[in-house]
Amino acid sequence: RHEMIVADELLEHSRGKALIADSGYDSNRFREAVRNRKMRAAIGSKPERPRKLPKSRVLYAKRYRVEIFFHSLKRFRAIATRFEKTARNFLALVQIACAWLWLEG
């Protein structure tokens, strides 16, 4: 139940033509809320759905790229383990890691 409260808050602040999310956000209620905002839902279906719902492969591929980026960030042990406890220092560490990945790219 708590997860949907967070999902509703994320949706409240979202803008654009589509919402891209993984199967954790798959519910009929959430999909309807996305449609009510005039957005297209590119959400993976949960395994327990009797029939998988269609999703745009092009849009869902963008989600995969974001996931790969976060995987790359977690190569930095201090980020993966949340070594820095203050938000300011953690953000600085994430920014340095992002710059490093961009320069590697």
C-alpha atoms as one frame of an Amber mdcrd trajectory, in Angstrom:
protein
   0.000   0.000   0.000   2.831   2.423   0.855   4.359   1.936  -2.587   1.271
   3.278  -4.337   1.330   6.425  -2.198   4.860   7.064  -3.438   3.818   6.239
  -7.003   0.936   8.699  -6.779   3.305  11.406  -5.552   5.732  10.694  -8.409
   2.884  10.885 -10.899   1.680  14.144  -9.381   5.007  15.793 -10.281   5.503
  14.128 -13.666   5.223  15.910 -16.982   5.488  14.733 -20.523   3.803  12.521
 -23.043   4.697   9.189 -21.451   5.498   7.602 -18.119   8.102   4.853 -18.231
   8.286   2.492 -15.254   9.154  -1.065 -14.323   6.687  -3.746 -13.282   6.670
  -2.537  -9.677   4.314   0.226 -10.830   1.969  -2.124 -12.672  -1.576  -1.800
 -11.350  -4.828  -1.030 -13.087  -5.401   1.953 -10.797  -1.975   3.469 -11.491
  -2.265   2.894 -15.243  -5.644   4.637 -15.205  -4.149   7.570 -13.265  -1.433
   7.851 -15.936  -4.069   7.860 -18.704  -6.068  10.507 -16.825  -3.006  12.758
 -17.027  -3.055  12.286 -20.830   0.193  10.321 -20.678   1.092   7.060 -22.317
   2.044   4.265 -19.896   5.131   2.231 -20.776   5.047  -0.086 -17.759   6.175
  -3.684 -17.667   3.506  -6.211 -16.649   3.782  -8.020 -13.321   4.308 -11.778
 -13.686   1.012 -12.555 -11.927  -1.030 -10.819 -14.640  -2.954 -13.477 -16.577
  -2.182 -11.655 -19.848   0.737  -9.295 -20.361  -0.303  -5.778 -21.315   1.313
  -4.202 -24.388   4.022  -1.580 -24.004   6.023   0.480 -26.446   9.372  -1.216
 -27.029  10.921   2.111 -28.042   9.849   3.826 -24.821  10.690   0.839 -22.629
  14.190   0.730 -24.158  14.790   4.192 -22.658  13.997   2.773 -19.213  16.629
   0.107 -19.793  19.232   2.779 -20.567  18.441   4.538 -17.283  18.751   1.229
 -15.439  22.157   0.594 -17.030  23.262   4.070 -15.936  22.308   3.366 -12.304
  24.143   0.055 -12.543  27.231   1.971 -13.701  26.900   4.369 -10.771  26.798
   1.455  -8.341  30.253   0.379  -9.534  31.444   3.136  -7.204  31.466   1.346
  -3.868  30.922   4.501  -1.831  27.694   5.148  -3.741  26.453   1.556  -3.658
  26.968   1.353   0.118  25.856   4.952   0.802  29.204   5.592   2.522  28.513
   9.320   2.798  25.673   9.801   5.274  24.836  13.454   4.693  22.722  14.326
   1.676  25.118  17.103   0.644  28.178  14.845   0.598  26.323  11.979  -1.068
  25.071  14.304  -3.820  28.605  15.606  -4.355  29.886  12.033  -4.652  27.155
  11.150  -7.159  27.992  14.238  -9.212  31.685  13.320  -9.279  30.824   9.752
 -10.307  28.526  11.049 -13.074  31.297  13.296 -14.368  33.705  10.355 -14.281
  31.273   8.157 -16.256  30.674  10.969 -18.755  34.429  11.405 -19.288  34.862
   7.627 -19.669  32.032   7.525 -22.228
